[in-house]
Amino acid sequence: MRASLSLAALLALPLLSGCLARAAVDVVTFPVRAAGEVVDVATTSQSERDEKRGRELRKREERLGKLERDYDDEIADCEKGDERACEKARQTWAEMEEIRASLPAPPPDGD
């Protein structure tokens, strides 16, 4: 009985050594992989910053377009005598001016 147990242990030894070697490699390479992921997360490439800025500009331009449409409707109601629409138009205009100030200047005409 004892001999068969020893034989089984000897036969399993090569299998276990492969598992232990792989585990050792994983333990040794883990800090390097973890550090690489941290650096990757911590750094933002120029193209990623450009994409983010482009998304922000598009959102502001979309908001400005919506405000301009709302302002046109509010002015039309204001001209019909709706004082509440006049007040809303003033507030909308102020928000439009804030957004315009944060947008880059349009390119000059080719004239």
N, C-alpha and C positions, 0 to 999 in steps of 0.2 A: 504494500500500500504506500509505504513511505517512498519507495523507489519510483512508483508511477507519479507521485506528486512532484518529486524532484525532476523527473523527466518532463513533465508538463511545464514546470517553471522554466526549465532550460529552453524548451521549444518556444515559449512565449517571449523570451528575452529579446530576440531580434525585433519582434513586433513592438514591444514596449520602448525599445531604444529609439525607434523612428518617431514615436509619439513624443517622447521626451525631447528629442532633438528639435522637432517642430515647435514644441512649447517653448524651448529655450530661444529659438529664433524669434518667435512672436514676442517674447518678453524683451529681448534685446532691441528689436526694431520698433516697438511700440512708442518709445519717446520721440523717435525721429518722425514717425508718421503723425503723431499727435502735434508735434511742433509745426510740421508742415501745414496741417489743417488750421492751426491757430493763425499762422502767418497769412494763409490764404483768406481767412475770414477777416482778419484785421486790416488787410490792405485792399484798397479799391483801385482798380485800374482807371486810367484816364478815359477809356471808352465807356466804362460803367458810370463815371461821373457825368460824362457828356450825355449819355442816355437819360440819366436821372434829371439833369437840367432840362433836356428837351421835353420830357414828360411834364415837368413843372410848368414850363412855358406854355405847352399846349393846354394844360388845365386852366391856366390864367386866361389864355385867349378864348377858350370855350366859355368860361365864366363871363368874360367881357361881352362876347356875342349875345349871350342870354340876357345880360343886363341891358344891352342896347335895344333888344327887342322889347323887353319889359318897359324900358324908358319910353319908347315910341308909343306903346299902348297907354301908358300913364299920362303922357303929354296930351294925347288925343282926348282922354277923359277929362283932363284938367281944362282943356280949351272949351269943353262942354259945360264947365262950371263945377266940377267935382273937386272940392277943396282937399279931400283926403287923397285923391289921385295926385294933386299938385305936391303935397307933402311927400308922398311916396316917390314922386319923380325927383324931388330934390335929394332924397336919401340915395336913390339909385344913381343919380349923377355923381354924388360924392364918392360912392363905392367905385364907380367907373373910373374916376380920376385917380383913385388910389391904385387901381390895377394898371392903368396906363403908365403911371410913374414907375412901376416895377418891370415893365416890358422894355426890351431893347428898342432903340430907335429903328424905324423902318429904313431899308436901304434907299439911298437917294435915287431919284428918277434919272433915266439916261439922257435927259434933255440937255 
